[in-house]
Amino acid sequence: MQRDTKNVHWVVRMNRRNRTWCGLLLFGTMVSHLVTKETGALTWVLLVAQYFAYPQLVYLYARRASRPMRAEMNNLLLDGFCFGVWAAVLGFPIWITFIFLVTVTVNMTVFRGKPGFVQAIAAMTAGALVAIVAGGFHFSPETGWPATILSILTISIYVLVVADSAYHRAVSLHEAREQIRANEQALMHKLEQISALEAQLREQANRDPLTGLFNRRFFDATLEREIARCKRDGHSLSVVMIDVDHFKKINDTYGHQAGDEVLRLLGSILGEGVRASDVVCRFGGEEFLVLLPSMGTQAAQERAEQWRIAFSTTSVLLSRDKIGATFSAGIATYPDNCPQPEALVECADASLYCAKKEGRNRIVVSGDNVAVPT
Ligand SMILES: Nc1nc2c(ncn2[C@@H]2O[C@H](COP(=O)(O)OP(=O)(O)OP(=O)(O)O)[C@@H](O)[C@H]2O)c(=O)[nH]1
């Protein structure tokens, strides 16, 4: 059965590899040293257990631990303790003790810095002391040339393995960072697309698709704001309500498409030369509303008159038809002729009604014989 090692913490995997392969070299080195000594069977058994069973046991412990990195640090300390025991049991042979010292301190320092170095020394010392207390102290530092050569080989290979691991770690870190950067860029791009889409949707929600002017929803929201502003600042606020004359007849005579073109023409005339603060909207059907903040009756009337002349003198060309149209408009201005800004649309509507009644193609200002709604 193949075990899935991909989910095992990379430090646990790396240390298992190092313990297994560098352990084999260390095993060989120790064997070459022990064969020159009188070595009991127990020592051989323990040596085999140390280099063949121990790496697998500590790997299983770290792999199953809820915090594998912490478990692996405990394993490294245990390595130090065991090497301390072996060093003392063997009488501190100089080369073998040196390998123990280098591997244990490097392993701990890589992960914990200087405190790791101190902990490694402490773990080795503890192991050595335990062995000395249990079995007595003896000192036999010399190693024969086979053990010396194997020791040099082992330490060289160990340093190479550590350097190679560090290199691969650096490469995969670099790749991961690049991947994160690419993901971030893709995410930013998506966010930009989403906010552009949102802005587009917001814009569409406020626009009339036929004329491109604002719609009633937007007008209502703006009117509320402008009413609050004109009340606060005491500025004028004018509303012009416009309705195409006999529009039904245009539709009936030239068709719905011709009617649409007439509405588009009026929309473009109303939209020309507006101030940033003006709000031109299609209120529905053939009815338009223009909100003119900070504009008194006279100026609003002049503007509406310009639109009326422009519209009545411009024709829509459709196939062979030249379609002309006029509009009627009602104007209401706060505070000039409409004392309640909330009633501006109603006042303008009443004036528009008057303009229609008086014969169309004209503009009527609220208050000019127009009953102001109460
Ligand atoms: N082409 C077109 N026609 C529309 C649209 N919306 C509403 N209408 C038509 O506009 C016409 C409005 O007619 P009426 O309310 O009778 O008004 P009118 O004919 O302009 O008469 P007065 O306003 O009294 O001058 C109706 O026939 C609606 O079908 C639109 O988007 N496009």
The ligand as a MOL file (V3000), in Angstrom:
LIG
                    3D

  0  0  0     0  0            999 V3000
M  V30 BEGIN CTAB
M  V30 COUNTS 32 34 0 0 0
M  V30 BEGIN ATOM
M  V30 1 N -42.7900 55.3160 -29.7420 0
M  V30 2 C -43.0160 55.2790 -28.4360 0
M  V30 3 N -44.2310 55.5880 -27.9640 0
M  V30 4 C -44.4910 55.6150 -26.6610 0
M  V30 5 C -43.4540 55.2700 -25.7390 0
M  V30 6 N -43.9630 55.3560 -24.4840 0
M  V30 7 C -45.2460 55.7360 -24.5920 0
M  V30 8 N -45.5540 55.9200 -25.9160 0
M  V30 9 C -46.8310 56.2970 -26.5130 0
M  V30 10 O -47.0100 57.6890 -26.2310 0
M  V30 11 C -48.3830 57.9270 -26.4350 0
M  V30 12 C -48.8600 58.9780 -25.4460 0
M  V30 13 O -50.1150 59.3880 -25.8560 0
M  V30 14 P -51.0450 60.3170 -25.0280 0
M  V30 15 O -50.8090 60.0900 -23.5440 0
M  V30 16 O -52.4450 60.1060 -25.5020 0
M  V30 17 O -50.5470 61.7370 -25.3310 0
M  V30 18 P -50.3750 62.5350 -26.6820 0
M  V30 19 O -50.8540 61.7870 -27.8680 0
M  V30 20 O -48.9570 63.0050 -26.7280 0
M  V30 21 O -51.3270 63.7690 -26.4740 0
M  V30 22 P -51.0230 65.0600 -25.6410 0
M  V30 23 O -50.0360 64.7110 -24.5970 0
M  V30 24 O -52.3520 65.4360 -25.0800 0
M  V30 25 O -50.5250 66.0690 -26.5920 0
M  V30 26 C -49.0870 56.6040 -26.3100 0
M  V30 27 O -49.6240 56.2340 -27.5830 0
M  V30 28 C -48.0120 55.6140 -25.9030 0
M  V30 29 O -48.1840 54.3640 -26.5020 0
M  V30 30 C -42.1760 54.9170 -26.2620 0
M  V30 31 O -41.2400 54.5970 -25.5600 0
M  V30 32 N -42.0220 54.9530 -27.6200 0
M  V30 END ATOM
M  V30 BEGIN BOND
M  V30 1 1 1 2
M  V30 2 2 2 3
M  V30 3 1 2 32
M  V30 4 1 3 4
M  V30 5 2 4 5
M  V30 6 1 4 8
M  V30 7 1 5 6
M  V30 8 1 5 30
M  V30 9 2 6 7
M  V30 10 1 7 8
M  V30 11 1 8 9
M  V30 12 1 9 10
M  V30 13 1 9 28
M  V30 14 1 10 11
M  V30 15 1 11 12
M  V30 16 1 11 26
M  V30 17 1 12 13
M  V30 18 1 13 14
M  V30 19 2 14 15
M  V30 20 1 14 16
M  V30 21 1 14 17
M  V30 22 1 17 18
M  V30 23 2 18 19
M  V30 24 1 18 20
M  V30 25 1 18 21
M  V30 26 1 21 22
M  V30 27 2 22 23
M  V30 28 1 22 24
M  V30 29 1 22 25
M  V30 30 1 26 27
M  V30 31 1 26 28
M  V30 32 1 28 29
M  V30 33 2 30 31
M  V30 34 1 30 32
M  V30 END BOND
M  V30 END CTAB
M  END
